[in-house]
Amino acid sequence: MIGPMTLSQALARQVAERAAAEAFVAPGERLTWAELNDGAQRIARALHAAGVRRGDHVGLLLGNSGAWVQIFYACALLGAVTVPVNTRFKTDELAFCLKQADVTLLLTADTFLGIDFLDLLTQVEPALDSALPGAQLPRLRRVVVLGDRCPQAAQRWEEFIGAGHPAAGGPGAGHPAAGHPPAGPSTDDATLDACKRAVTPDDVLLIQYTSGTTSFPKGVMLTHANMLTNAWAAAQRIGVRPDDRYFSIRPYFHVAGTTLSILVSLMTGCCLLTLPKFDVADALRMLDDERCTLTSGNDTIFLMLMGHPDFDRSRIHLRGGWAAAGPQVMQKIRDVMGVPGICNAYGQSEASPNITLSCFDDPFELRAMGWALPHPGMQVRVVDPGTGQPLPAGEPGEIQARGWSVMKGYYNMPEATARALGADGWLSTGDLGEMDASGRLRMVGRLKDMFRVGGENVAPAEVEETLHGHPAVRMAQVVGVPDARLGEVPAAFVLLKDGQDCTPAELTAWCKARCANFKVPRYVEIVDSFEHIGMTGSSKVQKNKLRAHAVALFGLEPQA
């Protein structure tokens, strides 16, 4: 095992050892480790000049790019906390995330994949058109825009960067637009070095918003030591080498994109390759043209790659990587795609995220079935969900984890933290698993109601909350139902208020305008009552019975 370190120390090591080696590739971008570092240093100076200090929260609303990586690194150099914002969020989710996380500075694209981020942000905080801070997000002092358009109270990226450079002049450099604070003095090398030295491995590096059983996501606080050690440990299991070319389409607003993509590259020196969006043809082309040796993804990603007309096994040069996938998909990745060393990964954001990961040289049968050992220094156990008592090998129960990978807690949510983290340090995952006699674990299902849509976690309560906002809706219940392409999709059952009338199409449109596409119900059924479906003694709808009802009603194939 490596000892705890900061991101700044890890970056300095790669620059010292392989400054001229390629570190990052995306459409129109090729960066060496030296160039990646130089960009991060420039951005760190600009952030410091803008008033960002150790412990401040910086929001990041961008697609996968070199800028994303460099801004993430820049925040870490200062000891600031990156708050990745899901690019698929709509107004309600965006407002909650920025406010709950106490974001003081936000870096955003103007548009991304046809989504007008500035329009969304202005709906959330109208003061963006006049002067910040505003009434809706009183902690947000500055918005920096990477793009062609810039609202009155925001600052252009070029101006922001210029204000932080030592040659940019003194206070007020860059002529800030009206409505936001002027930049402070430019930041010299000595100041930046002092900031780096003040950061400790136990400082929070990132706040990851993750869907849970509450109506809105929770902010998982992950430290430098959490994420860097997790990335290093995962890389050992995958067998990552400095000369590897690692293609990962995982979005950087997820820990699969930060820890298991960006930081795996940082901890090993391998080159990271990505695309701004998952276009299957583009992904297959990059895998071939760039001679990628490693990749990662969930079952949906791999099935889409193998099912595309352009798929040609002779153009796949992959040695290995990792997948969050079931046995059948793991078998196809090896046999159809021809990836011999693919590993099976299980984890969650609260564990930075990887809890178990099979090793590239484990027997394939173990990797396919998801059997894997915990990382060195981490403890994993299976307990009775009712009593919390450890269960013997072979008996299914709730997976719990303890050790260096476990989060500090949820940001400003002490009650939720106490529910997830016991006083003895054990993290309750809410997932169902079993352990064999050798200590290998595999996840076999979920105890909680949450389901996954193409790799995205969806809590039913989030979608129900959106439906409950409709004036005609009395009660909504949402479950995940099987889908051949995405694994699961939302299905909603809605009870209308007396005297109200509303169609499923109107409710779908209501959701589309208010929440991310993957949360929009694919099926909507108006019901007169939930009694015939199944109610508990405390008048709660039984989700398992509702899901079975949905599968039968909509003529779906139950998942194995």
Stockholm file with secondary structure:
# STOCKHOLM 1.0

chainA/1-560         MIGPMTLSQALARQVAERAAAEAFVAPGERLTWAELNDGAQRIARALHAAGVRRGDHVGLLLGNSGAWVQIFYACALLGAVTVPVNTRFKTDELAFCLKQADVTLLLTADTFLGIDFLDLLTQVEPALDSALPGAQLPRLRRVVVLGDRCPQAAQRWEEFIGAGHPAAGGPGAGHPAAGHPPAGPSTDDATLDACKRAVTPDDVLLIQYTSGTTSFPKGVMLTHANMLTNAWAAAQRIGVRPDDRYFSIRPYFHVAGTTLSILVSLMTGCCLLTLPKFDVADALRMLDDERCTLTSGNDTIFLMLMGHPDFDRSRIHLRGGWAAAGPQVMQKIRDVMGVPGICNAYGQSEASPNITLSCFDDPFELRAMGWALPHPGMQVRVVDPGTGQPLPAGEPGEIQARGWSVMKGYYNMPEATARALGADGWLSTGDLGEMDASGRLRMVGRLKDMFRVGGENVAPAEVEETLHGHPAVRMAQVVGVPDARLGEVPAAFVLLKDGQDCTPAELTAWCKARCANFKVPRYVEIVDSFEHIGMTGSSKVQKNKLRAHAVALFGLEPQA
#=GR chainA/1-560 SS CCCCCCHHHHHHHHHHHHTTSEEEEETTEEEEHHHHHHHHHHHHHHHHHTTCCTTCEEEEECCSSHHHHHHHHHHHHHTCEEEECCTTCCHHHHHHHHHHTTCSEEEEESEETTEEHHHHHHHHCGGGGTCSSCSSSTTCCEEEEESSCCCTTSEEHHHHHHHHSGGGCSTTTTCCCTTSCCCCSCCCHHHHHHHHHHCCTTSEEEEEEECCSSSSCEEEEEEHHHHHHHHHHHHHHHTCCTTCEEEECCCTTSHHHIIIIIIHHHHHCCEEECCSSCCHHHHHHHHHHTTCCEEEEEHHHHHHHHHSTTCCGGGCCCCEEEEECCHHHHHHHHHTSCCTEEEEEEECGGGSSEEEECCTTSCHHHHHHTCBCBCTTCEEEEECTTTCCBCCTTCCEEEEEESTTSCSEETTCHHHHHHHBCTTSCEEEEEEEEECTTSCEEEEEESSSCEEETTEEECHHHHHHHHHTSTTEEEEEEEEEEETTTEEEEEEEEEECTTCCCCHHHHHHHHHTTSCGGGSCSEEEEESCSTTTCBCTTSCBCHHHHHHHHHHHTTCCCCC
#=GC SS_cons         CCCCCCHHHHHHHHHHHHTTSEEEEETTEEEEHHHHHHHHHHHHHHHHHTTCCTTCEEEEECCSSHHHHHHHHHHHHHTCEEEECCTTCCHHHHHHHHHHTTCSEEEEESEETTEEHHHHHHHHCGGGGTCSSCSSSTTCCEEEEESSCCCTTSEEHHHHHHHHSGGGCSTTTTCCCTTSCCCCSCCCHHHHHHHHHHCCTTSEEEEEEECCSSSSCEEEEEEHHHHHHHHHHHHHHHTCCTTCEEEECCCTTSHHHIIIIIIHHHHHCCEEECCSSCCHHHHHHHHHHTTCCEEEEEHHHHHHHHHSTTCCGGGCCCCEEEEECCHHHHHHHHHTSCCTEEEEEEECGGGSSEEEECCTTSCHHHHHHTCBCBCTTCEEEEECTTTCCBCCTTCCEEEEEESTTSCSEETTCHHHHHHHBCTTSCEEEEEEEEECTTSCEEEEEESSSCEEETTEEECHHHHHHHHHTSTTEEEEEEEEEEETTTEEEEEEEEEECTTCCCCHHHHHHHHHTTSCGGGSCSEEEEESCSTTTCBCTTSCBCHHHHHHHHHHHTTCCCCC
//
